[in-house]
Amino acid sequence: MLFIWQSTVEEILVMSVQSDPNCAKILSCALNESVITDYDRANFLTYARLLDAADENTDWRENARTILGCDKAADDETMRRCWDSHLARARWIIGDGLALMVGAESETGEISP
């Protein structure tokens, strides 16, 4: 079963297989927005797991399956695009994204969920 996530740029398929039922469903390609999105918030744990896996230099294919829920039958190009886009988004979150979130919180005095 596949779900569709409507993006302003394109429709992106959501991967239906997810190893952790408590995590949000994973898109086949991470969003590339200049703000932290609800999708990002729902996947903070997933992003942390990606960053840990990348730091440990473990096999990206296995991590794409276990962390992102990529189908074992998926071709390497599809899995690699999913892995690379989500890892890049995770790195953006801990860099520019975090700075944006902290800046917004200091202006409003409120912490965003």
Backbone torsions as a table, in degrees:
resi	resn	phi	psi	omega
1	MET	NA	130.7	178.5
2	LEU	-116.6	144.8	176.5
3	PHE	-111.9	157.4	178.5
4	ILE	-112.9	132.7	175.2
5	TRP	-109.6	121.5	-178.0
6	GLN	-83.9	122.3	177.6
7	SER	-111.0	155.4	178.5
8	THR	-66.3	-25.5	-178.0
9	VAL	-93.0	-42.6	-175.9
10	GLU	-161.2	165.8	172.1
11	GLU	-85.6	133.9	-177.7
12	ILE	-120.7	130.6	179.6
13	LEU	-75.7	140.2	176.8
14	VAL	-94.8	132.0	176.0
15	MET	-68.1	131.9	-176.6
16	SER	-86.3	-19.8	-179.2
17	VAL	-92.8	125.8	179.3
18	GLN	-135.8	126.1	-175.5
19	SER	-70.2	-31.1	179.8
20	ASP	-111.6	110.4	-176.4
21	PRO	-66.1	-13.8	178.8
22	ASN	-84.8	-10.7	179.9
23	CYS	-91.2	157.0	176.9
24	ALA	-68.2	157.7	175.9
25	LYS	-64.8	146.7	-175.3
26	ILE	-101.9	132.3	175.6
27	LEU	-74.1	153.9	177.4
28	SER	-68.1	-19.0	175.4
29	CYS	-146.6	129.0	-178.0
30	ALA	-63.7	151.0	175.9
31	LEU	-66.5	153.2	179.0
32	ASN	-124.9	66.8	-179.0
33	GLU	-100.1	160.6	179.4
34	SER	-92.7	9.7	176.4
35	VAL	-133.5	159.8	174.4
36	ILE	-75.3	126.7	-175.4
37	THR	-101.3	170.7	174.3
38	ASP	-60.6	-36.1	177.0
39	TYR	-60.3	-43.5	177.4
40	ASP	-61.5	-48.1	-179.5
41	ARG	-58.5	-39.9	-179.1
42	ALA	-70.2	-18.1	-175.0
43	ASN	-118.0	20.5	178.2
44	PHE	-56.0	-42.6	178.7
45	LEU	-63.5	-42.1	177.7
46	THR	-61.2	-44.7	178.7
47	TYR	-60.7	-41.4	179.0
48	ALA	-62.7	-42.2	178.3
49	ARG	-63.8	-39.1	177.9
50	LEU	-62.9	-45.6	-179.4
51	LEU	-63.1	-41.9	177.0
52	ASP	-61.7	-46.2	-179.1
53	ALA	-62.2	-42.5	179.6
54	ALA	-64.6	-40.5	178.5
55	ASP	-65.3	-30.0	-179.0
56	GLU	-85.2	-2.2	-179.6
57	ASN	53.5	39.8	176.6
58	THR	-84.4	167.3	-176.2
59	ASP	-62.1	120.1	-177.2
60	TRP	-63.6	-32.3	-178.6
61	ARG	-64.0	-46.7	179.1
62	GLU	-64.4	-40.3	178.7
63	ASN	-67.3	-35.9	177.0
64	ALA	-62.2	-35.6	178.8
65	ARG	-74.4	-48.6	-173.1
66	THR	-79.6	-39.2	-177.0
67	ILE	-87.5	-45.6	-175.7
68	LEU	-93.8	-11.3	178.1
69	GLY	76.3	23.3	178.8
70	CYS	-63.9	141.4	179.6
71	ASP	-67.1	136.1	179.1
72	LYS	-59.7	-25.9	-179.1
73	ALA	-82.7	-7.9	-178.5
74	ALA	-67.6	146.0	179.0
75	ASP	-73.5	157.8	-177.0
76	ASP	-58.5	-37.6	-178.6
77	GLU	-62.8	-43.4	179.1
78	THR	-65.4	-45.9	179.5
79	MET	-65.5	-39.2	-179.0
80	ARG	-65.1	-41.2	178.3
81	ARG	-62.0	-42.3	178.4
82	CYS	-63.5	-49.4	-179.8
83	TRP	-60.0	-53.0	-176.6
84	ASP	-61.5	-43.8	-176.8
85	SER	-67.5	-39.5	179.5
86	HIS	-72.6	-36.6	176.8
87	LEU	-66.2	-41.7	177.0
88	ALA	-62.3	-40.8	178.5
89	ARG	-65.5	-40.7	178.0
90	ALA	-61.2	-41.4	178.9
91	ARG	-67.6	-36.9	177.1
92	TRP	-64.8	-41.7	-179.0
93	ILE	-58.3	-45.9	-177.1
94	ILE	-79.0	-7.9	177.2
95	GLY	-105.1	-100.5	-177.2
96	ASP	-62.6	-38.4	-178.2
97	GLY	-62.5	-44.0	179.1
98	LEU	-64.4	-41.2	178.4
99	ALA	-61.7	-40.9	177.6
100	LEU	-64.1	-42.9	-178.7
101	MET	-65.6	-44.0	179.6
102	VAL	-65.5	-41.1	177.8
103	GLY	-62.4	-41.5	179.2
104	ALA	-66.5	-38.7	-179.9
105	GLU	-67.6	-38.9	-178.6
106	SER	-69.3	-29.2	178.0
107	GLU	-72.8	-39.8	-176.5
108	THR	-94.2	-20.7	-176.0
109	GLY	78.2	4.9	-179.4
110	GLU	-116.3	149.0	176.1
111	ILE	-95.6	127.6	178.3
112	SER	-72.9	142.6	178.2
113	PRO	-68.2	NA	NA
